[in-house]
């Protein structure tokens, strides 16, 4: 799943080398933290959050196949 998030994010952004995904697993869910370059933050979120919502939908569908719950957090570094 981590590779899926990386692949999708790198396809969207202008600086694919700056994409970082970290995974934290709990008992019932996996949490993915996505970090991108500051210039690409708008691209990964999209207009009115549509791109971020689409990424979460794809990730949820992939996780449903393995009976897992996932959360995608887009981290804004300041």
GIMOGI-V26046 format. One record per pair of residues at least 24 apart in sequence whose C-alpha atoms are under 10 Angstrom apart, sorted by the first residue. I is the first residue (numbers start at 1). GAP is how many residues later the second one is. D is the distance in whole Angstrom. If there is no record, write none. Layout:
i=I gap=GAP d=D
i=I gap=GAP d=D
//
This chain:
i=1 gap=29 d=10
i=1 gap=31 d=9
i=1 gap=58 d=8
i=1 gap=61 d=8
i=1 gap=62 d=8
i=1 gap=69 d=9
i=2 gap=28 d=10
i=2 gap=29 d=10
i=2 gap=30 d=7
i=2 gap=31 d=10
i=2 gap=32 d=10
i=2 gap=57 d=10
i=4 gap=51 d=10
i=4 gap=54 d=9
i=4 gap=55 d=8
i=4 gap=58 d=9
i=5 gap=27 d=8
i=5 gap=28 d=10
i=5 gap=29 d=8
i=5 gap=50 d=8
i=5 gap=51 d=9
i=5 gap=53 d=9
i=5 gap=54 d=7
i=5 gap=67 d=9
i=6 gap=28 d=8
i=8 gap=36 d=10
i=8 gap=47 d=8
i=8 gap=50 d=10
i=8 gap=51 d=10
i=9 gap=25 d=8
i=9 gap=26 d=9
i=9 gap=27 d=8
i=9 gap=31 d=10
i=9 gap=34 d=9
i=9 gap=35 d=7
i=9 gap=43 d=10
i=9 gap=46 d=8
i=10 gap=26 d=9
i=10 gap=34 d=10
i=11 gap=33 d=10
i=12 gap=28 d=9
i=12 gap=31 d=7
i=12 gap=32 d=7
i=12 gap=39 d=9
i=13 gap=24 d=9
i=13 gap=26 d=9
i=13 gap=27 d=6
i=13 gap=28 d=8
i=13 gap=29 d=9
i=13 gap=30 d=6
i=13 gap=31 d=7
i=14 gap=25 d=8
i=14 gap=26 d=7
i=14 gap=29 d=9
i=15 gap=24 d=9
i=15 gap=25 d=7
i=16 gap=24 d=9
i=20 gap=55 d=10
i=21 gap=51 d=10
i=21 gap=52 d=10
i=21 gap=53 d=10
i=21 gap=54 d=10
i=22 gap=51 d=10
i=23 gap=47 d=10
i=23 gap=48 d=10
i=23 gap=49 d=10
i=24 gap=46 d=10
i=24 gap=47 d=10
i=25 gap=45 d=9
i=26 gap=43 d=10
i=26 gap=44 d=10
i=27 gap=41 d=10
i=27 gap=42 d=10
i=28 gap=39 d=10
i=28 gap=40 d=7
i=28 gap=41 d=7
i=28 gap=42 d=9
i=29 gap=34 d=10
i=29 gap=38 d=10
i=29 gap=39 d=6
i=29 gap=40 d=5
i=29 gap=41 d=5
i=29 gap=42 d=7
i=30 gap=33 d=9
i=30 gap=38 d=8
i=30 gap=39 d=6
i=30 gap=40 d=5
i=30 gap=41 d=6
i=30 gap=42 d=9
i=31 gap=38 d=9
i=31 gap=39 d=6
i=31 gap=40 d=5
i=31 gap=41 d=6
i=31 gap=42 d=7
i=32 gap=27 d=10
i=32 gap=38 d=7
i=32 gap=39 d=6
i=32 gap=40 d=5
i=32 gap=41 d=6
i=32 gap=42 d=8
i=32 gap=43 d=10
i=33 gap=38 d=8
i=33 gap=39 d=6
i=33 gap=40 d=5
i=33 gap=41 d=6
i=33 gap=42 d=6
i=34 gap=38 d=7
i=34 gap=39 d=6
i=34 gap=40 d=5
i=34 gap=41 d=6
i=34 gap=42 d=9
i=35 gap=38 d=9
i=35 gap=39 d=6
i=35 gap=40 d=5
i=35 gap=41 d=7
i=35 gap=42 d=8
i=36 gap=38 d=8
i=36 gap=39 d=8
i=36 gap=40 d=8
i=36 gap=41 d=9
i=37 gap=39 d=9
i=37 gap=40 d=9
i=38 gap=38 d=8
i=38 gap=39 d=8
i=38 gap=40 d=9
i=41 gap=33 d=9
i=41 gap=34 d=9
i=41 gap=35 d=8
i=41 gap=36 d=10
i=44 gap=30 d=8
i=45 gap=29 d=8
//
